[in-house]
Amino acid sequence: MPEIEQRKKDHLDITTSGQAGYAKTSGFERFDFIHNALPEVDYDEISCETRFLNRWFSFPLFISSMTGGHHEATPLNAIIAAFCEAYILPFGVGSQRAMLEDPSLLKSFSIVREEAPSAFIASNIGGTQLIGGLEKEKVSALVDTIRADAIIVHLNPLQELRQKNGDRNFSGVREGIRKLVSEVEIPVIVKETGAGLSQNVIEQLIDCGVAAVDIAGAGGTSWGRVENIRNASSEDHFTDDWGIPTSECLLAARDLAGGKCEIIASGGIRHSSEIAKSLCMGAVMAATAQPVIRAVKQEGYEGLEKLYKQWEADFKTIMCLLGCERPTELDMIHLRRVSLR
């Protein structure tokens, strides 16, 4: 198996094995909901519909980027895409760099549009591939393969530095993003891969004109740990727990976005309570990958459907107990800080 394809397969196996989580938390446990004993809402009238990048979705959940780039990902992508089509959810494929280098892997990505002809699907390319500008032919290949509705640019310097033969030059990524934004007609979303976007970086991305940022904070999968496992390193390394907790990233983004770009929250989203807290902190969408892929690997489409319906029911319960009928009503007024000992 080619090196890049093996790497993508390793990533999928390790992240769903439970070995690669952060020791630090996302920080959501530092906030608690303020119970409303007089909610004045009808549970059956509560709507989870959410507007993101001028599209309506049934629930504020973005199935995040991880799958693709190896042949075993094809059936996973097919199931997730079919599910997103049926339940009107957005889906981002994994990095398409492998497809650009090995056209035989194209099917692992193109399958998503075959299974989801009308769903919102986002392409994905790494920030380092934009240094000096990505050739128009390659941009077209990323978009056309899946008829993409948006392009995700992922930032992963931590992962690359811990990866054997990973990228070491990150000079020019920002200007590459700015150039991409100016050249494409679809929205550009920039995401971290689990170590978080700081206030300073969010400001720079807004200045580049991106449509949305996925803050992807620490607290979920540690990609530093993933690569250390792949390197067969048995010793703890400081990069295993490097990153900014998700809740801190969210609060920084909330203060900055101000309608200039939309916020996606990811990094340790494992339950509806974290989705609701993310929206209270200013996100429009929450995103997750690991629980989704684990459900699909274990029980296929039915496993993903069961996970989603539980999350939807729990989210509506939270909304009712806060006295909210729409996700847009969720705000910091519904949270209180908890003193941890």
C-alpha positions, 0 to 999 in steps of 0.5 A, a space after each residue: 500500500 502506498 505510504 500516503 494511503 497507509 497513513 490515512 488508514 492508520 489515522 482512521 484506525 487509531 482515532 476510532 480505537 480510543 487510544 488518541 484522546 487528549 488528557 486535557 479536556 475541552 473545557 465544556 465541563 467548566 460551564 453548566 446550563 441554567 435550568 429554566 423551571 418555567 420554559 413556556 415552550 412546547 417540546 413538540 414545537 421545538 425546531 432544530 433547523 439551522 442556517 449555515 452558509 445560506 443553507 438550511 440544515 435539519 440539525 446543527 451538526 457538521 459531519 467533520 473531515 476525516 474519511 477518504 484517501 484510501 480504498 477502505 474509506 470508500 464504503 464509510 464515505 458512502 454510508 455517511 454521505 447517504 445519511 447526510 442526504 437523508 437527514 439534511 446534514 453537511 459533510 466534509 470529506 477528508 484531505 484530498 491530497 492523496 487523490 491528487 497524488 494517486 488518481 486511483 483513490 478518486 473513487 473514495 471521494 467521488 462516491 459521496 456525491 453519487 450517494 448524496 446528490 443534493 447534500 452540502 459537501 465540502 472539499 478538503 485540502 491542507 494549508 501547506 498545499 496552498 503555499 505559493 498558490 494551488 494550481 487551478 487544475 488541482 483546485 478544479 479537481 478538488 471541487 469537481 470530483 464531489 461537486 463541492 459546495 465549499 472548500 475546507 482548508 485544514 491547518 495541522 502544523 502539530 501533526 505534520 511536525 510529529 509525522 515522519 516525512 511530514 511538512 516542515 515549511 508553513 511559511 506562506 499558508 496565510 497568503 495561500 488561503 487569501 489567494 484561494 478565497 479570491 479565486 473560488 466562487 464557493 465559500 472557504 472554511 478554515 479548520 484546525 485539526 484539534 489543537 485549536 485556533 487562537 484569537 490572533 489566528 482567527 483575526 488573520 483568517 477573518 482578514 483573509 476573507 474566509 466564510 467560516 472557521 472551525 476552531 477545532 480545539 483540544 479535548 477530542 482527538 490528539 493528532 500529536 498523540 496519533 502520530 506518536 502512536 504511528 511512530 511506535 513511541 511508547 513514551 509520553 511526549 509534550 505534544 500529546 497534550 498540546 493545544 487550546 481547549 475548545 471552550 477557550 477557542 470558542 469564546 475568543 471566536 465569539 468576540 471576534 466573528 461579529 457577523 464577519 464569518 461563521 463559527 463551527 465548534 469541534 474538538 471533543 464534541 461527544 454529546 448533545 450537551 456539548 453541541 448546545 454549549 457550543 451554540 451558547 458560546 457563539 457557534 452556528 454548527 458543531 462538528 464531529 468525526 470520531 463518534 460518527 466513524 466509530 458508529 459506522 464501523 460498528 453498526 453501519 448506517 443503522 448505528 449512525 442513525 441511532 447515534 443521531 436520533 439520540 443526539 437529536 432527542 437529547 438536544 431538544 430536551 436541553 432546548 426545552 429545559 432552557 426555554 428555547 424553541 430555536 437554536 438561534 436562541 441559545 446564548 451565554 445567558 443560558 450558561 453559568 461558570 462552574 468552580 472546579 476543585 
